[in-house]
């Protein structure tokens, strides 16, 4: 059995017919092992994935709380202290290729367990960090890489364990990001009030240790084991004399495709725009004459509604008649339009409520649909690499977007102009998403069993 699932298509040279017949027979035998998808332990893994995303969401979207604590502890400049939170948010996406490499070499389980270990080590080391520069490494870099390892592995693991209900399961998993900040933000503030800055990071290390516990539940499914074997065969047959070059060539041909590149640029613009919004949202609200407590309320509203929005997106993507490309672009367009209109209604309390309601429900769709869109253009054994490639660009956008806002504000710019820029970036991501439909993979005649697996991991 050679190559990816695409080698089993009908219509190759006659000289390969015999090999295809034997390959198909072998494939039919192997595919019988996939009957346990969507059943049994798959739902325990769904629970573990949701829990992992809850903890990652609390750590990443709680960077504002951590930022305030670091300011209090080290009394450094706001610019220097903000590097910790910025790096943590950006590295969640920038470290996605590292997670993909760990998944391909070992398993999703190993990636999540490493995520928990890095969280614990990072926060525990921050307890003893003598200055802010060290804290940037321990809290920002370590926690950011940890988030990337766990987040990417959770997305990929859902694809390996669900088939018919994959999109619903993905929506439930990623809704944990919003549930995490909603549930843990008060606990984080309470821990700081009772134990101080030093005790706070010990508590954070203890809470984050539960990622390791969830990681132990990520037992490899039959499909994950199968794709590892398939990838090993591809690697060996790619170039036996120059195996490393062959592996790199195999991945580049499978992952660096025009639609994946377009998705990557779209994710760069999307993350740049949305992170620009979230970075400046509290200050913008206060600048319009509202209190900091009201600003915090709007952030919490985003977290609650994000849970609902991500779940609904996953539910919609599960319907055969729903085109995930148009769903992705439509949700981003709504966010873009709302962001451009927001400055005109920001003098009214109801205006803030409406914007944050729209933002909370629709912005998470951009993350939920990354996996099904990548799976639409690459075979299942390369899905983790494709997701990592796209999220890497998203991490770069997370750095560039806030940096652009800082330069604009330092040069007599306004928060209104920042929001206009964010809206344009998100709209650009929406347009690029639509362009990927031009590269929609055509349905090909395949052997029945191969078709049932390969196409089941592509949006209908």
N, C-alpha and C positions, 0 to 999 in steps of 0.2 A: 504494500500500500504506500504509494508515493505521493508527495505534494499535498496541497490543501484540498478542501472539499471540491474545489472547482475542477480538479483533474478527473472527476467522475462524470463530467458532462458528455452527452452523446454528440457525435458529429466530429470526432477526431479521425485521424488517418486510419485506414483499414488495418494497417500493420499493428496498430495498438489495440485492436478489438479484443484479442485474447487476454491481453494484460488487463484491459478494462473489465472484462467479465470476471476474472479472478479477483481484481480489486473490489468490484461491487459485491461479490460473494463474501469476501472478508469483511467488508464494511457492513453488510447486512447482519452478519454475526455479531460484530462489535456493537452495533446500534441497539441491539436488544437490551444491553446493559443500561440504556438511558430511560427505561420505562419508569424509574423511580423519581424522575424530575417532577416537581410540583406536588410531591407527596412526602409524608414522613418527616425526615430530618430537615428537609428544605424549609419547613416552617420554623423549626428551631433556629436555623441559620438566619431566617428573616428577623426573628426576635433579637438575635445577637447583632445583626447589622444595624437594626434600629437603635439598639443600646449604644453601639459604637458611635453612630452618628450623633446621638444625643450628647455624648461626652465630648466629641470633637466640636460640635456646635457650641457647647458651653465654653470650651477653651478658646475657640477662635472668635466667636461673636461677643465673647466677654472680654475682649482685649481692651475695651474702654475702661472697665473696672480695674483690670490689671495695670493699665496705663496710669490711672489715678493713684494706685498704691505705690507704683514705682516712683512717681513724682514725690510722693510723701516720704518715701524711704531714703532716696538718694539726693533729693533736692537739686537735680540737674536741670538743664534747659529743657523746654518742651520739645524742641526739635530733636535733641539727642535721645530723649526718653521715648519719643514716638517711633524710633527705629525698631524697637522691640515689637510693638504691635504690628507695624507695617510688614516687617519680615515674616512674622508668624502667619499673617493672612496670605502674603504672596507665596511663601514656601509651601503652603498647602497644595497649591497648583504646580509650582515650579518643581517640586519633588515627585510629581506624578510619574515621570519616566523612571525614577529610581524604584518606585513601588512596582511599576510594570516589570522591571528587570527582576525584582525579588519574586514576583508572582510567577514569571516565566521560568525562573531557575528553580524555585522551590514550590511555593503555594500561596494562596490568599491567606491561609492560616498563619504562615510564617510572617507575612507582611503586617498583619494586624497585631500579632504578638510583639514584633519589633516596635510597632507604633506605641504600644503601651509602655514598653521598657524605656523608650526615649522620652515619653511624657514624664514618667516618674523620675528618671535621671535628671532631666532638664529642670523640673520644678524643685527637686531636692537640692540640686546644685545652686539654684537661685537663692535658696535659704542662706547659703554661706558666701554668696557673691559679694566681694568687697566694694565694688563700684558698678556704675551703670554700664560701662563697656563690657564687663564680664557678664552682667545680666542680659545684655543684648544677645550674647552667644548662648547662654543657658536657657533663657526664657523665650527669646525670639527665634533663634535658629533651630535649637533642639526641638522645641514644641512645634514649630512650623513643619519641619521634616516629619515629625511624628504624625501630625495631622494629615499630611499628604500620603503617608504609607497606609494609614487606616482608612481614609476616605476613598482612595482609588480602589483598594482591595475590596471594600464593601460593595462598590458599584459592580466590579467585575464578578464577585462571588454570586451576586443575584443572577447574572447571566448564565453562570454555570449550574445553578440550582433550580431555575424556573424556566418554563417554556411557554405554556398557555397563559400563565398569569404573570409573566415577567414584568410588564410595564406597571401593573398594579403593585407588585412587590417592590419595584424600584421607587415608586412614589411613596410608599409607606416608609421605606428605608431612609430616603432623603428628607422626609418630613421630620425625621428625628433631629435634623439640624436646627429647625425652628423650635421644636419642643425642648431642646437642650437649653437654649438661652432663656426660654420662658421659665423653665423649672429651676435651673441652677443659678440664675442671676441673683435672686434673693438670698440663696444659700451662700454664695460667694461674698456678698456684702455682709452677711451675718458673721461669717468666719473671720472677716477682716475686723469687724467691730469687737469680737470677743478675744481674738488671739493676736491681733496686730499684724504688721506686714510679714514678719518672720513666720509666725504660726500659720498665716494664710497660705504660704507656698507649701508648707508641710501638708496642710489639708488638701490643697490642689493635687499634690503628688499622690496622696492616699486615694482621692476620688478617681484620679486618672488611672490608677492601678487596675480598676475594673475593666479597662480596655483589654488588658491581658486576659482576664477571665472570659470576656466575650470572645476573644481571639481563639481560645482553646476549643470553642464550639464550631469553628469554621472547618469542619472535616471536609476534605476534598470529595466532591461528587464524582460519579462515574464519568461525567462529561469533562470535568477538569482533568482527571487522570488521562482520559483519552486524548485531549488536546495536547497534553505534555508529551505523550508518546508520539503523536502526529508531528509535533514541532521537532522532536529529536530526530525523527526520520528525515524531515525536511532539511534539517541542519547537516546531517551526515551526507545526504545526497547532493546538497548544494555545491560543495567543493571540498572533497576529501583532502586535497593537498593544501589548500588555503582555507581552512574551515572558518576562521574568524571573518575573512573577507566574504566568504559565501553566506554566512549568517547575516552580516550587515547588508549584503545585497538583497537577500531574501526579505528582510524586514523593510528595507527602503522601497522595494517594489510593491510590497503589500500594504504599507502604511502611508508612505508619502505619495498619495494620489491627489489629483486636483480637488475632488470634493472634500477630502480630509484637510488639505491645505486651506481651503476656503473656510471650513469649520474652525480651524485653528485661528485664522485671522479674525473671524467673527467672535470667537471667545476672547481674544485679546481686546477687541473693542467693547464687548459686553462687560467684561470684568473691569476694564478701565473706567467705563461709565458708571456702573453700579457702585463700585468702591468709592468713586469720587462723590457720589450721592451720600453714601452712608458716613463717610468721613466728615462731611460738612453739614449734614442734616441737623444735628443738635445745635450747632452754632448759628445756622441759618434761622432756625425757629426762634432762638433767643433774640436774634437781630431784628425780628419782626415784632418784638414787644411781648413775647410770651416767656414764661418762667422755665428754668432748667428742669423742674419737675414735669412740666407738660411735655418738654422735649423728650425726656426719658419715657414718658407714657407712649409717645408716638413710636419710639424704637421698640418698646415691648409689643405694641400693636402689630408691628412688622413681623416679629417673631411668631406671634399667635397665628396670624393669617397665612404666614409662610407654610405652616403645617397643613392647613386646609388646601392652599394652592398647589403644593407639591403632590398631595394625594390625589386631588382632582385631575391634575395633569397626567399622572401615571394611569389613572382610571380611563381617561379619554384615549390615551395612547394604546390601550389594550383593545380598542374596537378596530375591527378590520377596515372599516370605511374611513377611519381618521388617518389622514396623511400627516405624519409627525413633522415633516419639513414645514408644512404650512402652519401647523400648530405652534412650532417653535418660533417661526417668523411673526405670526400673529400676536403671540404673547409679548414678544420683544417690542413690536410696534406699539402696542398699548402702553407699555412702560415708557417708551420714548416720547410719545405724544403727551402723556400725563406729566412727564418731567419738564417738558417745554412750557406747558400751561401752568405748572405749579407756581412760579414766581408771581403770576397775575392774580392768584387767589390766596396767596400766603398771608395776607393781612387779616384773614378770617379764620376762626378756629375750625369751622366746618371744612374750610379749604385744606387744612393740614390733615384732617381726618380722612377726607376723600382721597388725597394723594397717597397717604400711607396705606389706606385700604387697597388701592389699586396696586401699589408697589409690592405690598406683602403677598397678595394673591398671585401676581403674574411674574415677578422677577425670578422666583425659584424654578420656574419652568425651564429656564435656560440651562440649569444644571441637571434637572431630571431627564431631559431629552438628549443629553450628550451621548449616553450609552447606546440607546436605540438608533440614533443617527449614525454613529460610528459603525455599529453592527450592520447597518444598511449597506455600507460600502466596502467592508473588509470581512473576511471569513472569521469565524469564531475564535480560532487559535491566535489571531492577531488583534483581537478586540482590546486586550489589555494594553498593548503597545499603542494602538490608535487613540484610546482614551487618554493615556499618559501624554501623548504628543499634543493633543488638543488642550488638555488642562495645563500643560507647561506654558503654552502661549497665554492662557488665562492668567497664570501667575505673573507673567511679564506685564500684562495689562494692569494687574493690581498694583504694580510698582509705578508704572508710568502715569496712570490716571491721577492718583493723589499728588504725584510730583508735579504734574502739569497744573493742578489746582493751586498748589503752593506758589509756583512761579507766577501764575496769573494774579493771585491775591497780593503777592509781594510787589507787584508792579501796578498798583492802583486798580486792580480788577475788583469785581463785585461777586457776591455769592450768586446773584441772578445769572451772571455770565457763566459761572461754573456749572450751574444747572442746565443752561442752554447747551453748553459743550457736552455735558453728560448725555443729554437727550439725543444729540447728534451722533455720539458714539454708539449708543444703544440702537438707534435707527440704522446705522451702518451695519451693525451686526445682524439686524433683521434682514436687510437687503442681501447680504452675503449668504445668509441661510437660504433665501429663495433661490439664489444662483446655483446652489448645490443640486436642486431638482433637475437641472440641465444634464447632470451626470447620473441620473437615476439608473441603477443597474437593471438591465433588461432581464426579464424572466427567461431562463433557459431550460430546455428539456433535460431532465436528469433522471437517473435511476430513482425509483420511488422512495426508497429508504433514505438515500442521501439527500433528496429534496426535502423530505420531512424534517430533517435536522437542520440543514443549512438555511433553508428559508424561514424556519420557525424562529430564528434569531435575527431576522430582518423585519422591520416594520411592514405591515401589509398596507 
